């Protein structure tokens, strides 16, 4: 499993799950992806990490009763100066959700809402730089923003997080920009104004890699999850959307099904 030592500035570097039932979430993802989970850390509010083949790939923590927090996967972008990034975010129309906060010597975290309201985490690494492996089966493999304020979002993420932007599609039914570090694609921004349901806010999603998306979906349902969008072949791989046992949504990406020989 190839690893990276550090994430480029502006790259997704960590994901974590906020859940109302950590035991159910732990069981679901450990069985679905073959993850292991360490014990909740009381020093960090019961936060614990998932690992795949010994490499940390995601975190998990319990939502607080009465706070009305959704069951949700969050994405964090790497920064070398969380305070400066927050300042740039507010200058560019964002709103602070959680001010920069040190997490022992691991790093500094913060949350900001972009101009359309999509919440994104920030991580300034200390001794912990985030996940070192991605793009493999059972690991975070792609990260995507769906927004109805596409042009504003592209400007926000390039100006605030210093990532390069490249247009991947610019037709009425497919407007898509990737955030890049040179030739390496880091994440995508999708114009969702044509299909985002009314009342659903702009949001970031994480795709987990699968070597057989259909089988992973079938297993997710058997474990108590549900299919939101069935698997389909696309130019970017076979994609699907599911929810876990508590309703948190996640996505899958894997190789397209082989075309039958004629």
C-alpha positions, 0 to 999 in steps of 0.5 A, spaced: 500 500 500 503 506 497 503 512 502 505 519 502 509 522 508 505 529 508 499 532 504 500 538 499 497 544 502 489 545 500 489 537 499 484 533 503 488 530 509 483 527 514 476 524 514 472 523 520 465 521 522 460 524 527 455 519 529 450 518 534 452 511 536 459 509 535 458 502 537 454 501 531 458 505 526 465 502 529 462 495 527 459 497 520 465 500 518 470 495 521 466 489 517 465 493 511 472 495 509 476 491 514 478 496 518 480 496 525 478 501 531 482 503 537 479 505 543 476 511 545 480 516 547 477 520 553 482 526 553 479 527 546 472 526 548 472 519 546 475 520 539 478 514 536 481 512 529 480 507 524 486 503 521 486 499 514 492 494 514 495 498 520 495 505 517 490 510 520 485 512 515 479 516 518 476 518 525 470 517 529 466 521 535 460 521 538 455 527 537 453 530 543 445 529 545 441 535 544 446 539 539 442 536 533 448 534 530 447 530 523 450 523 522 456 526 517 462 524 514 467 531 515 473 532 510 479 536 512 484 540 508 491 541 509 494 548 511 500 550 514 497 556 518 490 555 520 489 562 523 491 565 516 487 560 513 481 562 517 482 569 516 482 568 508 476 564 509 472 570 512 475 575 507 472 571 502 465 570 504 466 564 509 464 563 516 468 561 522 464 554 525 470 552 530 476 557 531 483 554 530 484 549 536 490 545 538 489 538 539 495 536 544 501 536 539 497 532 534 496 539 530 491 544 530 484 544 527 478 548 525 472 548 521 469 554 516 463 554 512 464 556 505 460 562 502 454 557 500 454 554 507 458 547 506 462 546 512 470 544 511 475 542 516 482 545 516 488 541 519 495 544 520 499 538 522 503 537 528 506 530 529 500 528 526 499 529 518 493 525 517 492 519 513 498 517 509 494 512 504 489 514 499 486 511 493 486 504 495 481 499 497 478 501 503 481 508 504 479 515 502 479 515 495 476 522 492 473 528 495 467 532 492 463 538 493 456 539 491 454 546 491 449 551 487 454 556 487 459 553 483 463 559 481 464 562 487 466 556 490 471 555 485 474 562 487 473 560 494 477 554 495 483 556 490 484 563 494 483 560 501 487 554 500 492 555 495 490 549 490 490 550 483 484 549 479 483 546 472 476 545 469 474 538 467 467 539 464 464 546 462 457 544 459 450 545 461 449 538 464 456 537 467 460 543 470 466 540 474 473 543 476 478 539 480 483 542 485 490 540 483 497 540 486 501 540 479 498 534 475 495 531 482 488 531 482 486 533 490 478 534 490 473 536 485 467 541 485 461 540 482 455 544 480 449 541 483 444 546 481 441 542 476 440 536 481 441 538 488 434 537 492 431 543 495 433 544 502 439 540 501 445 544 503 452 544 499 456 539 502 462 535 501 463 528 500 468 522 501 468 516 496 472 510 499 475 505 494 472 498 493 475 493 488 467 491 487 462 496 488 456 492 487 459 487 492 460 492 497 453 495 496 450 489 498 454 488 504 453 495 506 445 493 506 446 486 509 450 490 515 444 495 516 446 500 511 442 503 505 443 504 498 442 511 496 444 511 489 445 504 485 452 503 482 453 505 475 459 506 470 462 512 469 468 515 465 471 516 472 469 509 475 464 505 478 460 510 483 455 509 488 452 512 494 450 509 501 448 510 508 451 506 514 446 504 520 445 511 523 444 514 516 451 517 515 452 518 507 458 515 504 460 514 497 464 508 493 468 508 487 471 502 484 473 500 477 467 499 472 464 493 470 468 489 464 464 490 458 461 483 456 465 481 449 460 481 443 
